[in-house]
Amino acid sequence: MACPDLTTSLFWDDETGEVISADEYPRNWLGSEMSLKLEILRQEVVSWTIQSRNT
């Protein structure tokens, strides 16, 4: 399990001590399939937001 370093946007893995970027953290924690689903959802929300501003 990775723990956040509250002074930076980096995380580290408790087991390996390896530093993990903030972008990698959700993929490691949730798994690649769920991370992909969340990224698609994020893109859809951004698209809807842009569309609503243009109407």
C-alpha distance (Angstrom), angle and dihedral (degrees) to the residues before:
residue distance angle dihedral
M1 . . .
A2 3.78 . .
C3 3.78 122.3 .
P4 3.80 123.8 -153.3
D5 3.77 121.8 -119.0
L6 3.79 100.3 -139.5
T7 3.81 92.9 -155.8
T8 3.82 93.6 60.5
S9 3.80 140.2 25.2
L10 3.80 90.1 -108.8
F11 3.78 128.6 101.7
W12 3.78 130.0 -159.0
D13 3.77 132.6 -146.7
D14 3.82 112.0 -119.6
E15 3.79 92.3 -150.7
T16 3.80 99.3 48.8
G17 3.80 102.1 19.8
E18 3.80 86.9 -131.8
V19 3.81 118.3 149.3
I20 3.80 112.9 -119.0
S21 3.81 123.2 -161.8
A22 3.78 119.5 -121.7
D23 3.82 88.0 -111.7
E24 3.80 93.0 53.8
Y25 3.79 95.7 45.7
P26 3.84 98.0 77.2
R27 3.81 91.1 45.5
N28 3.80 91.1 52.4
W29 3.78 94.2 43.8
L30 3.82 99.5 40.9
G31 3.78 100.7 28.2
S32 3.78 127.8 -116.2
E33 3.82 97.2 -81.7
M34 3.80 95.0 53.7
S35 3.81 91.6 41.7
L36 3.80 89.7 54.3
K37 3.82 90.8 50.4
L38 3.80 90.5 50.4
E39 3.81 91.7 48.7
I40 3.82 90.8 51.9
L41 3.81 90.0 48.8
R42 3.82 90.4 48.8
Q43 3.81 90.6 52.4
E44 3.82 90.9 49.2
V45 3.81 92.1 50.8
V46 3.81 90.9 49.7
S47 3.80 90.0 49.1
W48 3.82 92.5 49.6
T49 3.80 90.7 47.5
I50 3.80 91.9 51.9
Q51 3.81 91.2 47.0
S52 3.80 92.7 50.3
R53 3.79 91.5 51.4
N54 3.80 90.9 52.3
T55 3.81 94.2 53.8
